[in-house]
Every structure is written in structure tokens, then in C-alpha cells.
Amino acid sequence: MKIALLGMGTVGSGVYEIINEEKGNYFAKAQEKITIKKVLVRDKGKKRNDFIDEEILTESFDEILNDEEINAVIFAMGGLEPEFTFMKRSMEKGKHVITANKAVVSEYFEELLNLAKKHNVMFLFEASVGGGIPIITSLKGTLQINQIDEIKGILNGTTNYILSKMSSEGKAFADVLQQAQEMGFAEADPSADVDGFDVSRKLAILSSIAFGSHIKDEDIYKRGIRDVGKEDMEMFSNLGYILKFLAHSKRMDGTYSASVEPVLLSNKDIMSNVNEEFNIVSIKGNIIGELQFYGKGAGKNPTANAVVGDLLYIMNNQNSRESIDLSQHLTNKGLGAFNGKYYLRISLKDHPTFTAVLDLVDEVSKIKKMMVEKNNVFVITEELDAAVVNSLVDRLRSMGTSVFYARILS
Amino acid sequence: MKIALLGMGTVGSGVYEIINEEKGNYFAKAQEKITIKKVLVRDKGKKRNDFIDEEILTESFDEILNDEEINAVIFAMGGLEPEFTFMKRSMEKGKHVITANKAVVSEYFEELLNLAKKHNVMFLFEASVGGGIPIITSLKGTLQINQIDEIKGILNGTTNYILSKMSSEGKAFADVLQQAQEMGFAEADPSADVDGFDVSRKLAILSSIAFGSHIKDEDIYKRGIRDVGKEDMEMFSNLGYILKFLAHSKRMDGTYSASVEPVLLSNKDIMSNVNEEFNIVSIKGNIIGELQFYGKGAGKNPTANAVVGDLLYIMNNQNSRESIDLSQHLTNKGLGAFNGKYYLRISLKDHPTFTAVLDLVDEVSKIKKMMVEKNNVFVITEELDAAVVNSLVDRLRSMGTSVFYARILS
């Protein structure tokens, strides 16, 4: 099969190496070779690694589009445009599309699936969620027999690295973030990671497939991890909890709830031991029960592995029908499905605030556990609706306190 | 597609229910129905659940074999014979074979794969390892691109239940085993579980696929969990370890090592939090890195889910080629790959033995850590070869001590 590769960044060069450098097991067993016939780059003249054959570089997408020998296009560029337009045009020309781009998939999911169907091509995106973890494939397989009503996952390596380091080394958020930025694990503008936009796109894709309805990034509640402090980490350790930045979605009776937020897990929970750049996804099927999938959530080789896996799927399953169906209508119930006990740390400015704070908390919840240390009040509430807690926190903050809070999941 | 089902026990009735009772998601989306045309049972007259259509029951395998409408046969009987003979005859008649029987697969793996190839049928066995965990499918997928050189797994629910309960409730092995037997989790003769024969068959199947060579049950070192005591569990808890009954295999330079034995994991290891009837499998690929798969390792619904999944695979992939290749020649290196630190608990009969015991241990290892409590000596060794430790333990036992020991993995 002859293919084109769009982009020669981290993922693109990883794909190039697996296919052309016999790095993998693939070539030993392949019945049909894969040939990368063209690679789209912005600047042909740029100095590149020696191993790339410069003959196949092009700056023209039309050259790829009009090459009838090319059956599949691998998208490894990033951003919504021109990637989305190029995907549509590729499909219209009868070329299969593979992408690692979670933004495009989550935003145009339904449209891309419909286009693929219309033009009788495959649209595959295993690499867009969970790096090397075969979660999209596993989700499709599980759905053939099961109804899936819940998804949980740790899906962002940068924030998991930050929380792991804060927990193991007792450092402050800002210090670990800076360290991660210096090491290249975090962007100069860390918002996509620490405020949850990266994770919510991945959760949007998984939830859409599992629940059969196009759930978008903007349908997902997001609360980041910027407020977590050293004092919180110490308290979690004393209480036997581990803080994780969790993607969570549930479906029930024609509605769904989806959120990305800091959540406390028991240190006996499998997910509590998922550290640094690793990801994990849990899905619950009505017949098979809970399944969990763990692996490297990012990085050149795992991501490229997922892309090449999609390519091999196309080669081996030319007659396969698309199994993803987004035709169900579900109502967004906001945080409706996420009641639970909550942990709150309320940092007071001055002593007089103390009783006012307690009165406020008392109004909405029996306090199950309370600790006071210096100017911090730590509270574990009884089981509460998420919306009630959010409004309580708003009122606490309006009194001039600073608050970190997290749902206790297990 | 019309199929036959051999056996109406736990797995067989689970399969029957998924297909005939619309319990799953399958019927909503199926483009082609599955019809169970015949069910082989030992005694047609036996009283059964109302939901089973008695018309399709038969006591004659030949009746199934000679029915040309039946394309696939699901084996849910157990034991090596007549299952193996029936499989061969089914394949010779051009019928696909699906089984949940790990004993038949591990024993006749190469022969069954060759027969399937010769007769151009599929031979699938997802349910034979890890219950509902899609491990065989994932292993095949990972192998398309990766070389896999290590497998680790918790693959037996009964022993994992026993160890979990001993750890959480401080009970003795014999008491928890008896409780498990009363609850139906353990057999009256628990040997297949607690001595490792069940796990070793599963490890044989996984290792054969991963390493590309037919590794059999008898090629795998087995050491059971009968010797573990309450005093060991207390010590593990103090040291931050969790004891698991681990299947472990490694390949290197044309050799392999495979074992089933009690192993100590750090309580920060993901596998340490896999409890009760759940299973987990870790595989390490040279490109994708480590992947782990977690789910229910046994039970009617998860196992039946895996069987029906194989059936759907056959329906959707009629032209797929078998990807399992067992043609490599690997030498069994015994425990050669499994050096490590070891935990030993040596229970002395009398005081004079004490110095003799220490002398013996000193001969083979610098002691990294030692504790003495009542008549028990607890030792953590430096890194040692497994064979050295086994012979040390033999000599300690010949002195009249009783010993429990375990490799420290993480």
C-alpha cells in the first residue's frame, strides 16, 4: 500500500521510522509492504535527519491528493485547519484517513464519520487518545456486545507528572510546573494541560463512542489543578488518598454527565498508582464488567505505534464496516451524576473568618471530619451534589478565603 | 451465521444468554444474526432452565459435524478429550473453532493452529486466558509492530482472592482456603489453583504467542502459595510489600524463562492493587513500551463475552489470515532470567539451629536486612540467582526448618 504522511514532527518522524527503518516487528511478517510515497512539509529546504529520503518531500497537498496510487493519508500536523479541510478532501478522493489529532476528531467527529461512510473509506484515530494504549479499538470491541455507561481515565501526562512529583517530593505546584517546563514536559503556556482542555477533548472522543452521541469539548465541565497546594498533598497522604486529574463520564436514562477535575482516590485504587507520563482508562460494560487499559499516553514511539496500527488495520480489513454510531440524542446533565463526599481546604485570611466559614459549610453539609492547622481548615463533607459544592466554594471565596477542593471517588 | 455450542455449563449458558436473550448490545447493531442451531449435552433429559429451547439439544456430536449449515463450533466442555478430537474433526469439516479451554490450547497449540491453516478455518480462544480481558486480541495487535520480550500477570482469581483476604483480614491460608471452598470460589481439590497449574497453562498460551514458540505447561517452573503464613503477611505490610501469585516470562537471545510463583510487589506497583477475582496482564513491547490490561478473570458473563467476541470476529473478518506463528526455536533457560532480591522467612524448631541457619544464608548472600521475632528469622537478601535461592532453601529445610520465600519484583 502506498501512503502519504502530512507532517514530519515528533509523531510523523516516529511513523516514518517504524515503516522505513525496520524498527518494529512489522517487516518480518508483512505480506504487503507499506510505502511512504510522499511527505507533506512546510519547508522542503529545512535541514533534516539523514534518514529521510528528500525525494519524497513536497510542499503541495494537491500533489498528494491527485496521486491516485496513494490510498491512505496520515495526519500528523496538529491544529484544526488546514487539517480538517485536508481530511475532507482526502476522503472525497477515496483515500483512507488516519489521524493523531484529538482536536479535529472531537470537534468534527460526526461530520468526519459521515464523510468516511459516504466515500467508503476508513477514518481511524487510535493515536488521538491515550498514546499507545489501544483504547479506541478496545472500546469498539467491547461495544459490540456491551452497553458502556461509565468511563474514567487519567489522560494527560503533564498534569499526572506534576501531581506525582508534588506527591512524592513535597514540592509546590508552581515549582514542579517550572521544572516540567524546563524539561520540555510542559508547554510555556500550560493552560491546555493544567486547565483540562487536552483531557476534555480525549474524554469527548471516548464518551462519544461509548454513549453513541457526539459529545464535544464544550459539553464537558473542566476544573484545573492550579489551586492544589503542598499542604493538601500532606493531608492526602495522611488520609490515604492520592490526587489525580480525572476524566469521568457517565450515562443514565437518556442523559450524560462529563467532567475533568481533580479527584481523590484511595491509595488502594489501581489508578492511584498510575504515575508520571502513564495513562489509564477504565470502561464499565453491562456484561463484561470493568476493564482497565494502561500504557504510555504520549511520546513519539507509542503514538507512532498507534498510527501504524491503524494503517495495518486498513490493510488487513479492507471490507470492514465502521462500527461507530453517534445517532443517539442524550441530554447534558452537567455535573448531575457526580455527587460524592468532598475534600475542602479553606485557607483563611484572619481568625474572625473562621466561625463564618464553619457556619457556611454547616449550612450545606454535616461535616464528617474536620482538621485545623495554622490558617487552614480541612473538611471532609458528607455526600453532596457537585453543584451544591461549587456554589459553596464560590461563597467561601467571596469571603476572601482561598479554597482547593476535590471529589472523593474511592 | 449458524453455530453449534458444545456444553451447557457456566460458559455455555452464558453464551446462550448473550446470543438469545438480547442481554447485550449486540442485537441492536448486528447486520447478520447468529443462530445457535444445535447444543451438545451429555443428557438431553436433564432438567434445565426454561429459557433453553429443548429442540436444539443433542447428545450426538456427529449430528453437529454433519450439519453443513453450521459454520462454527463453540467448545465449552473442559478437559483434553474428547474436546481435542472434536476440534480436529470440526476443522476437517471446514468449521471455525472457538474455545474457552486453556488446557487444550496450551497442550495442542501448534497442532491446532496448523490444522486451522490447512483447512482454512479460524481457531480463536480469547476466553482461555484472563476471562473478559481482551488479552489475546491485544497481544496479536501489539505483535504486529512490536517485539515482546516480557509478560507478567495475575491470572488466577482463586489464589488472588486467598492472598487478598489473608492480607486484608490477617487470616491463615488454610482458613481462607476453606472459606473460599465453602463459597464455591475454590475447588475441593485446590491443587490446580494453589500449586499453579491453572496459571501456568495461561502463561504458556500468552508466552507462546508473544515469543513465537510453542511453550508448554511443563516448560514452566511452578511454586505454589501453600507455605505463606500470617506472620509473612504482617511482615509484608510493615515493609510496604504486597504478595501476589505471579505468572512471569522473559525472552532473551534465543532463550526464555517462565515461572509461576509467589512474588513481592511494592505497594506502589499497579499490580499490587489488583484484588480478589480480578486479573491483570502486563506486556512489554520494544516500541510501544509497557501495556497493562485489567478486568474480570473468570465468571459466566465475562468469559461468555470473550467467546461471543470471537464469534463476531469470525463474522466480520472472513478473509483474515492467522497471525500467530510458533515457528521460532527457543531454549528453556529455566529460572535463568529471574535473579532478584529475595524475602525468606525461616521458622526454627529450636534455638541452636539459629546460628547454623545464619551461617548457611551468609554463605550465599550478604544479608541486606534481618529481623527476628519469636522463632522466625526474616531475611532480605542481596540480588541472587533463583537457582541459588532454591538450593539454599532446600538446605535450610533439610535442617528441619520450615521456610516461605518470595522474589522481590518491585
Interface residues (C-beta under 8 A of the other chain):
Chain A: I18 K23 G24 N25 Y26 K29 Q31 G132 I133 P134 T137 S138 G141 T142 L143 Q144 I145 N146 Q147 N267 K268 D269 I270 S272 N273 V274 N275 G285 N286 I287 I288 G289 E290 L291 Q292 F293 Y294 G295 K296 G299 N301 P302 A304 N305 V308 G309 L312 N316 N317 N319 S320 R321 S323 D325
Chain B: I18 K23 G24 N25 Y26 K29 Q31 G132 I133 P134 T137 S138 G141 T142 L143 Q144 I145 N146 Q147 N267 K268 D269 I270 S272 N273 V274 N275 G285 N286 I287 I288 G289 E290 L291 Q292 F293 Y294 G295 K296 G299 N301 P302 A304 N305 V308 G309 L312 N316 N317 N319 S320 R321 S323 D325
